[in-house]
Amino acid sequence: MCNISTRTDRTDHSINAHPWAALRDVLTQPSGRRDETGSAAQRAKLRLERGDWAGAQADADNALARSGPRGVNAVLPLTVRGRIQAARGEPDALTSLDEAARQAHRVGDAQWLAPVADGRSDYFLWHDNSQRAQEEARQGIAAAGGSNGPPFVVGRLAYRLWKAGGSDELPKAIAEPFRMMIDGACADAAAEWARRGGRYLRAEALAAGDEAAAAEALQALDELAATRAGDNLRRELRRRGVSRVPRGPRPATMSHKPG
């Protein structure tokens, strides 16, 4: 459980300071560009992080319709699709993530292997397979270059490894918001992700906080129709001894999935 004290000596970074800033630019690119398929895939990834899951799904579907389900251009759209399906407990989640892994391994480049490993680690942890979740994270860290890799990529995978219970010595290249999550400064991490526009990662940080913070995380997950993620958090809160765990949305409500 995270320490909820908030430090006030932090620089107020915007999304422009984050690698997502480059992704943000594709939101305003004109149509008809040669890299339109790639741009749709990058938009899907960005919108996933921002919590615009309807937009992320639409962009992933558009990219796959243009490129087909094979090759390098399919990796990110399949990963985004699989992550949303996994968070929502949809049965095709592993199929999407398996195919993303196959296509990423065919290319063999870290920029494709790492996000797939991240999504698959999350999937297996949600399905109570912590060993597999750890292994996926380890593979992603190795592919990304370990301590010599990009801090936001390596940091995210290091957080997945730590969250799954891995006792490995963590790489040095861990971006500050992920380091804060690992160190237990969840309120700081949540504030940092909010400044950077990372709605989903903010919810992850809040989930490890106190009862009020976790309730806010549950609300964010429920708004995304992330039933699997929300159910796992509810179980975790009960294990922590929280007596008043907010109930999830009714099934009739969840049939209309928000974005």
MARKOLMAR-698757 format. One record per residue (C-alpha): residue number from 1; residue in three letters; x, y, z. Coordinates in nm, 3 decimals, always signed. Example, Ala and Ser with C-alpha at 12.3 -4.5 7.8 and 13.67 -1.06 7.14 Angstrom:
2
marba, kefi, c1, c2, c3
1, ALA, +1.230, -0.450, +0.780
2, SER, +1.367, -0.106, +0.714
end
This chain:
259
marba, kefi, c1, c2, c3
1, MET, +0.000, +0.000, +0.000
2, CYS, +0.129, +0.343, -0.089
3, ASN, +0.226, +0.633, +0.127
4, ILE, -0.034, +0.897, +0.052
5, SER, +0.164, +1.201, +0.164
6, THR, +0.212, +1.443, -0.123
7, ARG, +0.536, +1.624, -0.187
8, THR, +0.508, +1.984, -0.300
9, ASP, +0.858, +2.043, -0.436
10, ARG, +0.791, +1.885, -0.774
11, THR, +0.825, +2.057, -1.107
12, ASP, +0.490, +2.086, -1.279
13, HIS, +0.556, +1.884, -1.595
14, SER, +0.300, +1.883, -1.871
15, ILE, +0.243, +1.613, -2.127
16, ASN, +0.493, +1.803, -2.345
17, ALA, +0.776, +1.677, -2.123
18, HIS, +0.675, +1.317, -2.172
19, PRO, +0.742, +1.085, -2.469
20, TRP, +0.365, +1.092, -2.526
21, ALA, +0.412, +1.448, -2.654
22, ALA, +0.528, +1.305, -2.985
23, LEU, +0.221, +1.084, -2.995
24, ARG, -0.005, +1.379, -2.917
25, ASP, +0.101, +1.542, -3.242
26, VAL, -0.057, +1.266, -3.450
27, LEU, -0.398, +1.369, -3.318
28, THR, -0.381, +1.677, -3.538
29, GLN, -0.215, +1.527, -3.845
30, PRO, -0.413, +1.575, -4.166
31, SER, -0.559, +1.267, -4.330
32, GLY, -0.404, +1.124, -4.644
33, ARG, -0.049, +1.106, -4.512
34, ARG, +0.168, +0.815, -4.618
35, ASP, +0.199, +0.704, -4.254
36, GLU, -0.174, +0.716, -4.185
37, THR, -0.184, +0.355, -4.066
38, GLY, +0.105, +0.413, -3.828
39, SER, -0.053, +0.734, -3.705
40, ALA, -0.381, +0.557, -3.627
41, ALA, -0.186, +0.298, -3.427
42, GLN, -0.001, +0.567, -3.232
43, ARG, -0.326, +0.755, -3.171
44, ALA, -0.476, +0.434, -3.037
45, LYS, -0.190, +0.397, -2.789
46, LEU, -0.214, +0.759, -2.678
47, ARG, -0.590, +0.747, -2.638
48, LEU, -0.561, +0.428, -2.437
49, GLU, -0.332, +0.608, -2.193
50, ARG, -0.555, +0.915, -2.180
51, GLY, -0.863, +0.709, -2.106
52, ASP, -1.037, +0.767, -2.439
53, TRP, -1.099, +0.399, -2.496
54, ALA, -1.372, +0.445, -2.755
55, GLY, -1.129, +0.651, -2.961
56, ALA, -0.850, +0.401, -2.897
57, GLN, -1.065, +0.113, -3.017
58, ALA, -1.174, +0.304, -3.326
59, ASP, -0.814, +0.389, -3.416
60, ALA, -0.697, +0.033, -3.354
61, ASP, -0.976, -0.103, -3.574
62, ASN, -0.894, +0.152, -3.845
63, ALA, -0.524, +0.065, -3.840
64, LEU, -0.596, -0.308, -3.860
65, ALA, -0.847, -0.256, -4.141
66, ARG, -0.577, -0.079, -4.340
67, SER, -0.278, -0.298, -4.258
68, GLY, -0.438, -0.635, -4.186
69, PRO, -0.364, -0.843, -3.877
70, ARG, -0.007, -0.930, -3.977
71, GLY, +0.322, -0.745, -3.978
72, VAL, +0.473, -0.458, -3.787
73, ASN, +0.177, -0.225, -3.837
74, ALA, -0.051, -0.471, -3.658
75, VAL, +0.147, -0.486, -3.333
76, LEU, +0.029, -0.168, -3.161
77, PRO, -0.337, -0.192, -3.270
78, LEU, -0.356, -0.553, -3.154
79, THR, -0.190, -0.460, -2.827
80, VAL, -0.430, -0.172, -2.765
81, ARG, -0.727, -0.391, -2.852
82, GLY, -0.599, -0.669, -2.626
83, ARG, -0.534, -0.436, -2.334
84, ILE, -0.884, -0.292, -2.344
85, GLN, -1.034, -0.639, -2.382
86, ALA, -0.824, -0.764, -2.090
87, ALA, -0.920, -0.475, -1.862
88, ARG, -1.284, -0.540, -1.946
89, GLY, -1.262, -0.916, -1.899
90, GLU, -1.352, -0.992, -2.259
91, PRO, -1.279, -1.349, -2.376
92, ASP, -1.078, -1.250, -2.686
93, ALA, -0.816, -1.057, -2.489
94, LEU, -0.549, -1.325, -2.488
95, THR, -0.610, -1.401, -2.856
96, SER, -0.535, -1.038, -2.941
97, LEU, -0.230, -1.025, -2.716
98, ASP, -0.098, -1.359, -2.844
99, GLU, -0.122, -1.236, -3.202
100, ALA, +0.044, -0.907, -3.107
101, ALA, +0.329, -1.108, -2.951
102, ARG, +0.368, -1.323, -3.261
103, GLN, +0.392, -1.021, -3.487
104, ALA, +0.627, -0.837, -3.251
105, HIS, +0.862, -1.136, -3.229
106, ARG, +0.868, -1.162, -3.607
107, VAL, +1.004, -0.807, -3.617
108, GLY, +1.218, -0.847, -3.306
109, ASP, +1.244, -0.477, -3.226
110, ALA, +1.216, -0.347, -2.869
111, GLN, +0.969, -0.074, -2.962
112, TRP, +0.718, -0.349, -3.050
113, LEU, +0.819, -0.615, -2.798
114, ALA, +0.802, -0.389, -2.492
115, PRO, +0.439, -0.269, -2.514
116, VAL, +0.323, -0.624, -2.586
117, ALA, +0.510, -0.754, -2.280
118, ASP, +0.353, -0.478, -2.071
119, GLY, +0.001, -0.571, -2.179
120, ARG, +0.058, -0.942, -2.135
121, SER, +0.207, -0.897, -1.788
122, ASP, -0.104, -0.707, -1.685
123, TYR, -0.328, -0.975, -1.836
124, PHE, -0.164, -1.263, -1.651
125, LEU, -0.160, -1.079, -1.320
126, TRP, -0.533, -1.013, -1.352
127, HIS, -0.577, -1.387, -1.411
128, ASP, -0.385, -1.479, -1.095
129, ASN, -0.077, -1.604, -1.278
130, SER, +0.189, -1.392, -1.110
131, GLN, +0.479, -1.608, -1.232
132, ARG, +0.380, -1.561, -1.595
133, ALA, +0.322, -1.191, -1.531
134, GLN, +0.676, -1.163, -1.393
135, GLU, +0.824, -1.350, -1.686
136, GLU, +0.651, -1.129, -1.943
137, ALA, +0.783, -0.820, -1.763
138, ARG, +1.136, -0.962, -1.746
139, GLN, +1.133, -1.038, -2.118
140, GLY, +1.014, -0.685, -2.191
141, ILE, +1.285, -0.530, -1.973
142, ALA, +1.553, -0.736, -2.146
143, ALA, +1.420, -0.643, -2.490
144, ALA, +1.415, -0.274, -2.395
145, GLY, +1.778, -0.279, -2.285
146, GLY, +1.747, -0.297, -1.908
147, SER, +1.926, -0.014, -1.731
148, ASN, +2.040, +0.119, -2.068
149, GLY, +1.690, +0.139, -2.208
150, PRO, +1.440, +0.426, -2.228
151, PRO, +1.336, +0.510, -1.870
152, PHE, +0.963, +0.531, -1.938
153, VAL, +0.961, +0.200, -2.124
154, VAL, +1.185, +0.018, -1.878
155, GLY, +1.016, +0.187, -1.583
156, ARG, +0.674, +0.069, -1.684
157, LEU, +0.793, -0.289, -1.719
158, ALA, +0.986, -0.268, -1.392
159, TYR, +0.665, -0.156, -1.223
160, ARG, +0.482, -0.455, -1.375
161, LEU, +0.754, -0.689, -1.246
162, TRP, +0.740, -0.537, -0.899
163, LYS, +0.359, -0.542, -0.893
164, ALA, +0.360, -0.911, -0.984
165, GLY, +0.581, -0.986, -0.685
166, GLY, +0.916, -1.015, -0.858
167, SER, +1.212, -0.990, -0.621
168, ASP, +1.461, -0.904, -0.897
169, GLU, +1.698, -0.612, -0.861
170, LEU, +1.525, -0.345, -1.065
171, PRO, +1.696, -0.160, -1.350
172, LYS, +1.835, +0.186, -1.280
173, ALA, +1.656, +0.333, -1.581
174, ILE, +1.314, +0.387, -1.421
175, ALA, +1.125, +0.707, -1.498
176, GLU, +1.028, +0.903, -1.189
177, PRO, +0.651, +0.841, -1.188
178, PHE, +0.706, +0.464, -1.200
179, ARG, +0.978, +0.490, -0.936
180, MET, +0.733, +0.676, -0.712
181, MET, +0.475, +0.400, -0.758
182, ILE, +0.729, +0.135, -0.666
183, ASP, +0.854, +0.335, -0.369
184, GLY, +0.503, +0.384, -0.233
185, ALA, +0.458, +0.755, -0.310
186, CYS, +0.131, +0.691, -0.488
187, ALA, -0.024, +1.033, -0.436
188, ASP, +0.281, +1.192, -0.596
189, ALA, +0.268, +0.943, -0.882
190, ALA, -0.103, +1.003, -0.935
191, ALA, -0.048, +1.379, -0.947
192, GLU, +0.238, +1.333, -1.192
193, TRP, +0.031, +1.114, -1.423
194, ALA, -0.253, +1.366, -1.406
195, ARG, -0.013, +1.642, -1.517
196, ARG, +0.104, +1.423, -1.802
197, GLY, -0.247, +1.333, -1.919
198, GLY, -0.219, +0.967, -1.819
199, ARG, -0.568, +0.891, -1.688
200, TYR, -0.524, +0.515, -1.676
201, LEU, -0.184, +0.524, -1.506
202, ARG, -0.322, +0.777, -1.258
203, ALA, -0.590, +0.524, -1.169
204, GLU, -0.322, +0.257, -1.123
205, ALA, -0.133, +0.483, -0.885
206, LEU, -0.446, +0.572, -0.688
207, ALA, -0.540, +0.204, -0.660
208, ALA, -0.250, +0.142, -0.423
209, GLY, -0.334, +0.436, -0.200
210, ASP, -0.563, +0.468, +0.099
211, GLU, -0.934, +0.388, +0.098
212, ALA, -1.037, +0.723, -0.052
213, ALA, -0.772, +0.705, -0.326
214, ALA, -0.865, +0.347, -0.412
215, ALA, -1.233, +0.445, -0.432
216, GLU, -1.138, +0.714, -0.682
217, ALA, -0.942, +0.457, -0.882
218, LEU, -1.245, +0.227, -0.883
219, GLN, -1.462, +0.508, -1.013
220, ALA, -1.216, +0.571, -1.297
221, LEU, -1.205, +0.201, -1.385
222, ASP, -1.584, +0.173, -1.372
223, GLU, -1.616, +0.473, -1.605
224, LEU, -1.394, +0.285, -1.852
225, ALA, -1.601, -0.033, -1.810
226, ALA, -1.279, -0.199, -1.695
227, THR, -1.464, -0.472, -1.507
228, ARG, -1.172, -0.716, -1.477
229, ALA, -0.939, -0.447, -1.348
230, GLY, -1.207, -0.316, -1.114
231, ASP, -1.295, -0.660, -0.978
232, ASN, -0.928, -0.733, -0.909
233, LEU, -0.894, -0.406, -0.721
234, ARG, -1.207, -0.480, -0.517
235, ARG, -1.063, -0.817, -0.416
236, GLU, -0.735, -0.651, -0.323
237, LEU, -0.916, -0.396, -0.107
238, ARG, -1.100, -0.673, +0.077
239, ARG, -0.766, -0.848, +0.136
240, ARG, -0.639, -0.522, +0.285
241, GLY, -0.927, -0.528, +0.527
242, VAL, -1.132, -0.246, +0.376
243, SER, -1.485, -0.304, +0.498
244, ARG, -1.675, -0.070, +0.269
245, VAL, -1.563, -0.153, -0.083
246, PRO, -1.773, +0.031, -0.345
247, ARG, -1.981, -0.201, -0.557
248, GLY, -1.927, -0.215, -0.929
249, PRO, -2.175, -0.105, -1.195
250, ARG, -2.475, -0.328, -1.258
251, PRO, -2.451, -0.558, -1.565
252, ALA, -2.722, -0.361, -1.745
253, THR, -2.512, -0.047, -1.704
254, MET, -2.197, -0.218, -1.832
255, SER, -2.368, -0.320, -2.155
256, HIS, -2.321, +0.040, -2.269
257, LYS, -1.943, +0.069, -2.261
258, PRO, -1.811, +0.423, -2.221
259, GLY, -1.499, +0.555, -2.381
end
